[in-house]
């Protein structure tokens, strides 16, 4: 389902949409109009297409962005909303006025209807990721995009994977109407029929003997919080490994001395304004490492709450000033 898109005028990023009688105005010139009678009223991916009066659409807003005309109602809306929300949270914040949904038009240079015409495609932060350009995302961002796509089990395709001209802003439904995979995915991530998508799983960075640095420092402070005596030196040596094993035994975890997802989940504790102690010191040192400098005094006061919120905003997390599991995972990523 390879979809070609028209080149944008630099002055408008990718495209400026004005919808009237089925037309699309780009940079002041009419370049694509309602499909002719000779064209089948289906988009490239096989979904029925038409104007907003024909295609069943629901509004979609994610973060700061609202998608003009919305996207197709039902399971498509659940899935594309899920993609947009994870992109906003994990890849980069969506920008107001830079995201697009339904638009009834043919593809420039083709007689096929765009997948936007059926409300089964979205563009995310279009001016930042221009049509035809590759490498507009960092390696880390691409890794997060790949994670989103993997979660979608082949139901969603990314324009960055096109074999020809790339379209890194573009995500589209990649299955035909009635494909059981779409309904199954919608049910798994949002209950089907328009429910809110489930939160993305928390990802932890594994740390083991031989490691050193800020993650080890945090682990050592957290072990001290749980009553284990050791020197906080940022080096994962035999003593730290021994303490980790003891902690794992106490929590009925696999006692391998490696701090993986299950051990991290057991080690971290929620800290917030009014908290104090070694876990707060760990959070404060991590915040400082991430560029939000503050004194590691073990007291979670107003300054620590402010720095926590600033970090959370930078990572598109809920900026509540509380260091819970998701914030710990981001701090130690």
Long-range contacts (C-beta under 8 A, 24 or more apart in sequence): 1-44, 1-45, 1-115, 1-157, 1-172, 1-174, 2-44, 2-162, 2-163, 2-164, 3-44, 3-107, 3-112, 3-114, 3-115, 3-121, 3-159, 3-162, 3-167, 3-170, 3-172, 4-107, 4-108, 4-109, 4-110, 4-164, 4-165, 5-107, 5-108, 5-114, 5-131, 5-159, 5-167, 5-170, 6-31, 6-32, 6-107, 6-108, 6-109, 6-131, 7-108, 7-131, 7-132, 8-126, 8-127, 8-130, 8-131, 12-127, 13-98, 13-126, 13-127, 13-128, 13-130, 14-100, 14-123, 14-126, 14-127, 14-130, 14-131, 14-169, 15-100, 15-126, 17-68, 17-100, 17-103, 19-51, 19-52, 19-68, 19-69, 19-103, 19-104, 22-51, 22-104, 22-105, 23-105, 24-103, 24-104, 24-105, 31-108, 32-105, 32-106, 32-107, 32-108, 33-105, 33-106, 34-104, 34-105, 35-104, 35-106, 35-113, 35-117, 38-111, 39-106, 39-111, 39-112, 39-113, 40-113, 41-113, 42-113, 42-118, 43-112, 43-113, 43-114, 43-115, 43-116, 43-117, 43-118, 43-120, 43-121, 44-107, 44-112, 44-113, 44-114, 44-115, 45-115, 45-118, 45-120, 45-172, 45-173, 45-174, 45-175, 45-176, 46-176, 46-177, 47-72, 47-76, 47-115, 47-118, 47-119, 47-120, 47-173, 47-176, 47-177, 48-118, 48-177, 49-104, 49-113, 49-117, 49-118, 50-104, 50-117, 50-118, 51-104, 52-102, 52-104, 55-102, 55-104, 55-117, 55-118, 55-119, 56-119, 57-101, 57-102, 57-119, 58-194, 60-84, 60-101, 60-122, 62-88, 62-94, 62-99, 63-88, 63-93, 63-94, 63-316, 64-93, 64-94, 64-95, 64-96, 65-94, 65-95, 65-96, 65-97, 65-98, 65-99, 65-124, 66-96, 66-99, 67-99, 67-100, 67-101, 67-102, 67-122, 68-100, 68-101, 68-102, 68-103, 69-101, 69-102, 69-103, 69-119, 70-101, 70-102, 70-119, 71-101, 71-102, 71-119, 71-120, 71-122, 72-102, 72-118, 72-119, 72-120, 73-119, 73-194, 74-186, 74-193, 74-194, 75-182, 75-183, 75-185, 75-186, 75-192, 75-193, 76-119, 76-120, 76-173, 76-182, 77-194, 78-186, 78-189, 78-190, 78-191, 78-192, 78-193, 78-194, 78-195, 78-197, 79-152, 79-155, 79-156, 79-173, 79-182, 79-185, 79-186, 79-189, 80-120, 80-121, 80-122, 80-156, 80-171, 80-173, 81-190, 81-197, 82-152, 82-189, 82-190, 82-197, 83-122, 83-148, 83-152, 83-156, 83-171, 84-122, 84-124, 84-171, 85-197, 86-144, 86-148, 86-151, 86-197, 86-200, 87-124, 87-145, 87-148, 87-171, 88-316, 89-200, 89-316, 89-317, 90-144, 90-147, 90-148, 90-200, 90-316, 91-137, 91-141, 91-144, 91-145, 91-148, 92-125, 92-128, 92-141, 92-316, 93-316, 94-124, 94-125, 95-125, 95-128, 98-124, 98-125, 98-126, 98-127, 98-128, 99-123, 99-124, 99-125, 99-126, 100-126, 115-172, 115-173, 120-172, 120-173, 121-170, 121-171, 121-172, 121-173, 122-170, 122-171, 122-172, 123-169, 123-170, 123-171, 124-169, 124-170, 124-171, 125-169, 126-169, 128-169, 129-168, 129-169, 130-169, 131-165, 131-166, 131-167, 131-169, 132-165, 132-166, 132-167, 133-166, 133-168, 134-160, 134-166, 134-168, 136-168, 137-168, 151-189, 151-200, 152-185, 153-181, 153-184, 153-185, 154-181, 155-179, 155-181, 155-182, 155-185, 199-326, 202-261, 202-265, 202-325, 202-326, 202-329, 203-261, 203-329, 203-333, 204-260, 204-261, 204-264, 204-265, 204-329, 204-332, 205-332, 205-333, 206-258, 206-259, 206-260, 206-261, 207-236, 207-258, 207-259, 208-236, 208-241, 208-257, 208-258, 208-259, 209-236, 209-237, 209-238, 209-240, 209-241, 209-257, 209-258, 210-236, 211-236, 212-236, 214-285, 214-286, 214-289, 214-332, 215-332, 216-240, 217-282, 217-285, 218-282, 218-285, 218-286, 218-331, 218-332, 219-244, 219-259, 219-267, 221-278, 221-279, 221-281, 221-282, 221-285, 222-267, 222-268, 222-269, 222-278, 222-279, 222-282, 223-247, 223-267, 224-278, 225-269, 225-277, 225-278, 225-279, 225-282, 226-267, 264-328, 264-329, 264-332, 265-325, 268-325, 268-328, 270-322, 270-323, 270-324, 270-325, 271-300, 271-322, 271-323, 272-300, 272-305, 272-321, 272-322, 272-323, 273-300, 273-301, 273-302, 273-304, 273-305, 273-321, 274-300, 275-300, 276-300, 280-304, 283-308, 283-323, 283-328, 283-331, 286-331, 286-332, 287-311, 287-331, 290-331
